[in-house]
């Protein structure tokens, strides 16, 4: 798409939102809003005639439920879809279901009553459209929040052993990351080392994301709070309003939340998490960089590797967007490149080989 504009079709039942989205998109030299549709039925015909590269889709739509439309679309004509969601509990639940069905990413609805911040919103949504245009989109194999992964898919615990609290896992992701993170965390055994996760996501969604994962995983998953002890068998998701850092307090690892400046245009930032892990844990950490647009996490992963940590990048074939992992590999910060489905198993194998489990009874 280097030689032509990215064609975007906007689907939203609000005429005002359609107008705002169209204006935002058409201001960019590399983007073009080729059409707007008030509902999925109109959108279906416009997709056939306009052949857009990216579809922005309102989560809650008239005439046909947005999820029903998305499910049919991904089954019959898979294409990059960016969901536009309201910042509500119901909105977040529907949004995560949409990601499970194959949507590439989501963005919150613009707050039209607040002029301040619209420029920042415009940057966010156009960046996400560009990332979506690069996404590898296939037919979805969704897992609902009520389904448990099969016992065979979850790595076994080792009877009579306890995980060392010295070892820990840090994970960073962006576009496509919610499903990639789920793939890894659902495979970890209940006695896995503590896990810290930074996923680029608005603050109103991170708790819902953590709660949703908690229903699927053997480990406990929660949104990170400030100054809490990191325990084996637990994963801590960076809240959307703060950077998540690892710190030491005596012999314990602790969380730290920081609402400082954006780093690589993000808060939370993967680089911030990885750098803190390099400083606080060094070779006791294992860093994983997953699918995502941009370079956030690249320098932090390199610092982890230099500190003696094992580092893993998701391979191109399994990434939704091979951006962050590609940049990390090019920077020399990656020790292993693996398909997504192999990362959890390799992580536990490596940590066990390095003494992640004590033999004390």
C-alpha positions as CSV (number, residue, x, y, z in Angstrom):
1,X,0.0,0.0,0.0
2,X,3.0,2.2,-0.2
3,X,1.9,3.7,-3.6
4,X,-1.7,4.3,-2.8
5,X,-3.9,5.5,0.0
6,X,-5.4,3.2,2.6
7,X,-9.1,2.9,1.9
8,X,-11.3,3.1,4.9
9,X,-15.1,2.4,5.3
10,X,-16.7,3.9,8.4
11,X,-19.7,2.1,9.9
12,X,-21.6,3.9,12.7
13,X,-25.2,4.7,13.4
14,X,-24.4,8.3,14.5
15,X,-24.3,10.8,11.6
16,X,-22.1,13.1,13.8
17,X,-19.6,10.3,14.5
18,X,-19.5,9.4,10.8
19,X,-18.7,13.0,9.9
20,X,-16.0,13.3,12.6
21,X,-14.3,10.0,11.6
22,X,-14.5,11.0,7.9
23,X,-12.8,14.3,8.6
24,X,-10.1,12.8,10.7
25,X,-9.3,10.1,8.1
26,X,-9.3,12.4,5.1
27,X,-6.9,14.9,6.7
28,X,-4.2,12.2,6.4
29,X,-2.2,12.1,3.2
30,X,-2.0,8.3,3.2
31,X,-5.7,7.6,4.2
32,X,-9.0,8.0,2.4
33,X,-12.5,7.5,3.8
34,X,-14.1,5.9,0.7
35,X,-17.5,5.7,2.3
36,X,-19.7,5.8,5.4
37,X,-22.5,3.5,6.4
38,X,-25.2,3.9,9.0
39,X,-25.7,0.2,9.7
40,X,-24.2,-3.2,8.8
41,X,-26.7,-3.9,6.0
42,X,-25.6,-0.8,4.1
43,X,-22.0,-1.6,4.9
44,X,-22.3,-5.1,3.4
45,X,-23.1,-3.6,0.0
46,X,-20.5,-0.9,0.3
47,X,-17.8,-3.5,1.1
48,X,-18.6,-5.3,-2.2
49,X,-18.5,-2.1,-4.3
50,X,-15.7,-0.1,-2.6
51,X,-13.4,-3.0,-1.5
52,X,-12.0,-1.1,1.5
53,X,-8.7,-2.0,3.1
54,X,-9.9,-1.3,6.6
55,X,-13.4,-1.2,8.2
56,X,-14.1,0.8,11.3
57,X,-17.2,-0.7,13.0
58,X,-19.3,0.6,15.8
59,X,-19.8,-2.0,18.5
60,X,-23.5,-1.4,19.1
61,X,-25.3,-1.1,15.8
62,X,-29.0,-1.1,14.6
63,X,-30.7,-3.6,12.3
64,X,-27.9,-6.2,12.8
65,X,-25.8,-6.7,16.0
66,X,-22.2,-5.6,15.4
67,X,-20.9,-8.9,16.6
68,X,-23.2,-10.9,14.3
69,X,-22.0,-8.8,11.4
70,X,-18.4,-9.2,12.4
71,X,-18.7,-12.9,12.8
72,X,-20.3,-13.3,9.3
73,X,-17.7,-10.9,7.8
74,X,-14.7,-12.8,9.2
75,X,-16.2,-16.1,8.0
76,X,-17.1,-15.0,4.5
77,X,-14.7,-12.1,3.7
78,X,-12.0,-11.7,6.3
79,X,-10.6,-8.2,6.4
80,X,-9.0,-5.8,8.9
81,X,-11.7,-4.4,11.3
82,X,-11.1,-1.7,13.9
83,X,-13.9,-1.7,16.5
84,X,-15.1,1.6,17.8
85,X,-16.3,1.1,21.4
86,X,-18.0,3.1,24.2
87,X,-16.1,3.3,27.4
88,X,-18.5,1.2,29.4
89,X,-18.4,-2.2,31.1
90,X,-20.9,-3.6,28.5
91,X,-18.9,-1.9,25.7
92,X,-15.7,-3.5,26.9
93,X,-17.2,-7.0,27.2
94,X,-18.5,-6.7,23.6
95,X,-15.2,-5.4,22.4
96,X,-13.2,-8.3,23.8
97,X,-15.7,-10.7,22.2
98,X,-15.1,-8.8,18.9
99,X,-11.3,-9.3,19.2
100,X,-11.9,-13.0,19.8
101,X,-14.0,-13.1,16.6
102,X,-11.1,-11.6,14.6
103,X,-11.2,-7.8,14.9
104,X,-7.7,-6.4,14.7
105,X,-8.0,-3.7,17.4
106,X,-10.4,-1.2,18.9
107,X,-10.5,2.4,19.7
108,X,-12.8,4.3,22.1
109,X,-15.5,6.6,20.7
110,X,-14.5,10.2,20.5
111,X,-15.9,12.5,23.2
112,X,-17.5,15.1,20.9
113,X,-18.3,17.4,23.8
114,X,-14.6,17.9,24.6
115,X,-12.7,19.8,22.0
116,X,-9.5,19.4,24.0
117,X,-8.0,16.0,23.3
118,X,-9.5,15.5,19.8
119,X,-6.1,16.0,18.2
120,X,-4.7,13.2,20.4
121,X,-7.6,11.0,19.5
122,X,-7.1,11.7,15.8
123,X,-3.5,10.5,16.1
124,X,-4.6,7.4,18.0
125,X,-7.2,6.3,15.5
126,X,-5.2,7.0,12.4
127,X,-2.2,5.1,13.8
128,X,-4.6,2.2,14.5
129,X,-6.0,2.3,11.0
130,X,-2.4,2.1,9.6
131,X,-1.6,-0.8,11.8
132,X,-4.9,-2.6,10.9
133,X,-4.0,-2.1,7.2
134,X,-0.8,-4.1,7.8
135,X,-2.6,-6.9,9.8
136,X,-2.6,-10.5,8.8
137,X,-6.3,-11.4,9.1
138,X,-7.5,-15.0,9.0
139,X,-10.6,-16.9,9.9
140,X,-11.3,-16.5,13.7
141,X,-11.3,-19.4,16.1
142,X,-13.0,-17.8,19.0
143,X,-13.0,-18.9,22.6
144,X,-15.6,-17.4,24.8
145,X,-15.1,-16.3,28.4
146,X,-17.2,-19.2,29.6
147,X,-15.0,-21.8,27.9
148,X,-12.0,-23.3,29.5
149,X,-9.0,-24.4,27.5
150,X,-8.5,-28.2,27.4
151,X,-6.4,-29.8,30.1
152,X,-4.0,-31.0,27.4
153,X,-3.3,-27.4,26.3
154,X,-2.3,-26.3,29.7
155,X,1.3,-27.0,30.7
156,X,1.5,-29.5,33.6
157,X,2.6,-28.6,37.1
158,X,5.4,-30.5,38.7
159,X,4.1,-32.4,41.8
160,X,5.9,-31.6,45.1
161,X,7.8,-28.6,43.9
162,X,7.4,-24.9,44.4
163,X,8.3,-22.1,42.1
164,X,11.1,-19.9,43.0
165,X,10.0,-16.3,43.6
166,X,13.3,-15.2,42.0
167,X,12.1,-15.9,38.5
168,X,9.5,-13.8,36.6
169,X,8.1,-13.3,33.2
170,X,7.5,-9.9,31.5
171,X,5.3,-9.5,28.4
172,X,4.7,-6.6,26.1
173,X,2.3,-6.3,23.2
174,X,0.2,-3.9,21.1
175,X,-2.0,-4.5,18.0
176,X,-3.3,-8.1,18.2
177,X,-1.9,-8.5,21.6
178,X,-5.0,-9.3,23.6
179,X,-5.5,-12.7,21.9
180,X,-1.7,-13.4,21.9
181,X,-1.5,-12.7,25.6
182,X,-4.5,-15.0,26.2
183,X,-2.8,-17.7,24.2
184,X,0.2,-17.6,26.5
185,X,-1.4,-17.1,29.9
186,X,-4.1,-19.8,29.4
187,X,-1.3,-22.3,28.9
188,X,0.7,-21.5,32.0
189,X,0.4,-23.9,34.9
190,X,-1.0,-22.7,38.3
191,X,2.6,-22.7,39.7
192,X,4.1,-20.5,37.0
193,X,6.4,-17.7,38.0
194,X,4.8,-14.2,38.4
195,X,3.9,-12.5,35.2
196,X,3.8,-8.7,34.4
197,X,2.0,-7.6,31.2
198,X,1.9,-4.3,29.4
199,X,-0.7,-4.2,26.6
200,X,-1.5,-0.9,24.9
201,X,-5.1,-0.4,25.9
202,X,-7.3,2.4,27.3
203,X,-7.7,2.5,31.1
204,X,-11.4,1.6,31.1
205,X,-10.6,-1.7,29.4
206,X,-7.6,-3.1,31.2
207,X,-9.6,-4.3,34.3
208,X,-12.1,-6.0,32.0
209,X,-9.3,-7.6,30.1
210,X,-7.7,-8.9,33.3
211,X,-11.0,-10.2,34.6
212,X,-11.8,-11.9,31.4
213,X,-8.4,-13.7,31.4
214,X,-8.9,-14.7,35.0
215,X,-11.9,-16.7,34.0
216,X,-9.9,-18.6,31.5
217,X,-6.5,-19.2,33.2
218,X,-5.2,-21.5,35.9
219,X,-3.1,-18.7,37.2
220,X,-4.8,-15.7,38.8
221,X,-5.0,-12.6,36.6
222,X,-5.7,-9.1,37.8
223,X,-5.2,-5.4,36.9
224,X,-2.0,-4.3,38.7
225,X,-2.2,-2.0,41.7
226,X,0.5,0.1,43.1
227,X,3.0,-1.4,45.5
228,X,1.7,-5.0,45.6
229,X,3.9,-8.1,46.1
230,X,4.3,-10.1,42.9
231,X,3.4,-13.8,43.6
232,X,4.0,-17.0,41.7
233,X,0.9,-18.2,39.9
234,X,-0.3,-14.6,39.4
235,X,-0.3,-12.2,36.4
236,X,-0.5,-8.5,36.7
237,X,-1.9,-6.4,33.8
238,X,-0.7,-2.8,33.5
239,X,-3.7,-0.4,34.0
240,X,-4.4,1.8,31.0
241,X,-3.7,5.0,33.0
242,X,-0.1,4.1,34.2
243,X,3.2,2.7,33.4
244,X,3.8,-0.6,35.2
245,X,7.3,-1.1,36.7
246,X,9.0,-3.9,38.6
247,X,10.9,-2.9,41.7
248,X,12.6,-4.8,44.6
249,X,11.7,-4.5,48.3
250,X,14.1,-6.6,50.2
251,X,13.8,-10.2,48.9
252,X,10.4,-9.4,47.2
253,X,9.4,-8.2,43.8
254,X,6.8,-5.4,43.9
255,X,4.7,-3.5,41.4
256,X,5.1,0.2,40.9
257,X,2.6,2.4,38.9
258,X,3.7,5.7,37.4
259,X,1.5,8.2,35.7
260,X,4.5,10.1,34.2
261,X,5.0,11.2,30.6
262,X,4.1,9.0,27.6
263,X,7.0,6.9,26.4
264,X,7.0,6.1,22.7
265,X,3.6,7.8,22.7
266,X,2.3,5.2,25.1
267,X,1.3,4.9,28.7
268,X,1.6,2.2,29.7
269,X,4.8,1.6,27.8
270,X,6.4,-1.8,27.2
271,X,9.9,-0.1,27.3
272,X,9.2,1.1,30.8
273,X,8.3,-2.4,32.0
274,X,11.2,-4.1,30.3
275,X,13.8,-1.6,31.5
276,X,12.5,-1.9,35.1
277,X,12.7,-5.7,34.9
278,X,16.3,-5.5,33.5
279,X,17.3,-3.3,36.5
280,X,15.3,-5.2,39.2
281,X,15.5,-8.8,38.0
282,X,18.3,-9.0,35.4
283,X,18.9,-12.7,34.4
284,X,16.0,-13.9,36.6
285,X,13.6,-12.3,34.1
286,X,12.3,-13.7,30.9
287,X,11.1,-11.1,28.4
288,X,8.5,-11.7,25.6
289,X,7.7,-9.2,22.9
290,X,4.5,-9.9,20.9
291,X,2.5,-8.6,18.0
292,X,2.2,-4.9,17.6
293,X,2.9,-1.8,15.5
294,X,5.9,0.4,16.2
295,X,9.0,0.2,18.4
296,X,7.8,0.3,22.0
297,X,9.6,-2.4,24.0
298,X,12.5,-2.7,21.5
299,X,15.2,-0.9,23.6
300,X,13.8,-2.4,26.9
301,X,14.1,-5.9,25.5
302,X,17.7,-5.2,24.4
303,X,18.4,-4.0,28.0
304,X,16.9,-7.2,29.4
305,X,19.1,-9.3,27.1
306,X,22.2,-7.3,28.1
307,X,21.3,-7.9,31.8
308,X,21.4,-11.6,31.1
309,X,17.7,-12.3,30.7
310,X,16.3,-14.7,28.1
311,X,14.3,-12.9,25.5
312,X,11.7,-14.2,23.0
313,X,9.9,-12.6,20.1
314,X,6.8,-13.8,18.3
315,X,7.5,-14.9,14.8
316,X,6.1,-13.1,11.7
317,X,3.8,-15.9,10.6
318,X,1.8,-15.8,13.9
319,X,1.8,-12.0,14.4
320,X,-1.2,-9.9,13.5
321,X,1.3,-7.0,13.0
322,X,5.0,-8.0,12.8
323,X,6.2,-4.6,13.9
324,X,7.5,-4.6,17.5
325,X,9.0,-8.1,17.2
326,X,10.6,-7.3,13.9
327,X,12.2,-4.2,15.3
328,X,13.4,-6.0,18.4
329,X,15.0,-8.7,16.3
330,X,16.8,-6.1,14.1
331,X,18.0,-4.3,17.2
332,X,19.7,-7.5,18.5
333,X,17.5,-7.9,21.6
334,X,16.0,-11.3,20.8
335,X,17.5,-14.7,21.7
336,X,14.7,-16.8,20.3
337,X,12.0,-16.3,17.7
338,X,9.0,-18.6,18.1
339,X,5.5,-19.2,16.8
340,X,2.9,-17.9,19.3
341,X,1.6,-21.4,20.1
342,X,5.1,-22.5,21.3
343,X,6.0,-19.5,23.5
344,X,4.4,-20.7,26.8
345,X,5.9,-24.1,26.6
346,X,9.4,-22.8,25.8
347,X,9.1,-20.2,28.5
348,X,8.4,-22.8,31.2
349,X,11.1,-25.2,29.8
350,X,13.7,-22.5,29.9
351,X,12.8,-21.3,33.4
352,X,12.7,-24.8,34.8
353,X,16.1,-25.5,33.2
354,X,17.4,-22.4,35.0
355,X,16.0,-23.4,38.4
356,X,12.6,-21.7,38.3
357,X,11.4,-24.5,40.4
358,X,13.0,-25.4,43.8
359,X,13.2,-29.0,44.9
360,X,12.3,-28.2,48.5
361,X,9.3,-30.1,49.8
